Amino acid sequence: MSPSNPTIVLSQEPIEGATSQTFKDAMVVRKAVFVEEQGVPVENELDDNDKRSYHMVAYDSDAHASVNVPIGTIRIIPGPHKSHPGEPVPIGQEHANYLKLGRWATSKAYRGHGVGRKLIDAAVEWAARKEFTGDDGSEWNRMCLVHAQTSVVGLWEKAGFVVDESMGEWDEEGIMHRGLWKRIPKGVGC
């Protein structure tokens, strides 16, 4: 296993819920990045969305090792969504059934090696093959929202997401964020 040339293995399918080994592996990365590096209180890193989200993890795999090391993660949250205090509501999407990608993180030693982009692409491609129905029976509108830290907005734009200027910038846990959208046609990934 080498940060300079990781062998990236993605979890086969995102796993729903907050009790699986995939979720535990995702939390290893999330705690290292959000809690230890960025200072987010650990009690704020977990939220009610974890239970209803699909979690995907990237691993560094070594043919000579018996363990895959979690190095990146992303979660896919089906709609509908409730805004958190201080969080902007996207114009025209107040009651829409859209997906949300979040808790996207790559371990520090593996940044710059394409891990994050592979996770974004895998999540979008997986979602393109799925249908989601909201608690209220509404169909997924094929739109996907990201609340991106401003320092990584450009990475999301390279993956085809577009900044929603109407959402402005806002603070989440002391870190400035922007909203970005991408339409995900059925059966078509990146």
N, C-alpha and C positions, 0 to 999 in steps of 0.2 A: 504494500500500500504506500502510495507516494503522492503527496499533495501536488507535486510538479506534473504528474501524469496519472491522474486517478482513473481507475477502471470504474465507470459509473454504471450501477445497476439500479433500476427503478423498481419500486414495489410493483408487482404485476398489475394490480388494480387498486385504486384508492379504497381504503377500508373505512366504513362508516362507524362512528362512535368513538368513545373516549376510554375504551377498556382493552383494546387490542395491542399486540406487540408493536404493530406499525405506529399506533398513536404514541406508545411509550418511546419508540425510537424518534418520532417527530419531536417529542418534548425534550429529548437530549439536545437536539439542535436548537430548538426555540429557547430553552433556558440559557444555553451558552451565548446565543446571539442577543436576544432581547433582554434577558435579566442581567447576565454578567457583563456583557459589552455595553449595552445601551441603558442600563439602569432602570428598566421597567420593573416595578414591584412584582414579585412572583405571583401574588394573589390576583394581579390584574392580567397576567399572561394567560391564565385559564379563564374561559367564559362559557356561557350557556351554549354558544354556537359549536363548541367542540363536540358535544354529544350528538348533534345532528349533521355534522360535517363529514365529508370524505377526506381522509388524510393520505397523502402520498409522500414517500420518502425516497431520497437518492442515497445509495450506499457506495462506498469505495470497497471494491471486492478484490481480493488477492487469491489466486488459485492455490497458494501455499498456506493460506490462513483458513481457519475454520469459522471465522466470524466476519460478517459484513459490518463495516463501521458506518453508522448514519452520518451523512455529511451535508444533507440539505432536505428541506421539506416545504410543502405547500398544502393548504387546505382549500377545499371546494365546499362552499356553503350554499345549499339550495334555498330558494325563496319560500315564502316572503320574508322580508327583512324589516326589523325595527331599528330606528336610528337610536344611537346612544346619545346622552346629553352632550351638547356642543358639537355634534357631528352634523354636517349639512345633509339635507335630503335632496337627492337629485331631482331637478325639475322634470316633471312629467312622469316620474317613476315612483311617485309616492305610494301607489298601490300595485305596482307592477310586480310580476313574478320573475325576477332576474336572478342569475347566479352571482356569487361574489367569491373572488379568490382572495386569500389572505394568509397571514402568518408565513409568508414566503421568506425563507432564510437559508443561507449557506454558511457552513462553518468557516471561520476566518482563514484557515490554512488552505481552503479549497476555492476561494474566490478567484475569479479571473480565469477559470478553467472550463467555463461553459455549463457548470452544474445548475445554476439558477435558470438559465435559458432552457435547458433540457426539462426542468421541472415545469416551467410555464408551458412549453410546447406540449408536454405529456398531459398536463391538466386540461388544456384546451382541446386536444385531440380526443381525450376520454369524454369530455363533456359533449363534444360534437356528436358522439354516437348515442347519447342518452336523451331521454325525455324526463322531465321533472314536473310533478304536479304539486302545487302549493297546498297548504292545509285547507285553504278555502276552495279547492278544486280548480284553481286557475292554472292554465298551461304556462310553461316557461316561455318567455318572449324571445329567447335566443340571444339575449343581451347578457354581458358579463361585466361586472364592476370590480375595480380594484381601488383600495385606499392605499396609495403608494407613498412611502417616505419620499420627500422631495429629492433626496440625494440619489434615488434610483428611478426617477420618472423616465429618464432617457432609456433605460433598459426595457421598461414596459413599452415605450413607444416603438422600439426596435422590434418588439414582438407583435406589433400591429394595434396596440391600444392607443386611444386618443384622449387627450386631456379634456375634461369637462370644465370649461372656464366658469360655468354658472355655479359650480361647487366651491370655487375659490380655494384658499389654503386654510387649514385648520390644524390645531394642536391635538395630538393623541399621545398621552404619556410623555409630554415634553419634547415630542418630535413632530416637526411640521409634515403634513400630508397633503396630497392632491388626489382628486378622483379621476380615474380613467376608465373608458368603456371600450368594449370590442363586441361586435356582432359575431356570433358563432353559428354559421349556417349548419343545418342538420347534415351530419355525415362528413363535414369538411372541417379539418383541423386548422393548422397554421397555414 
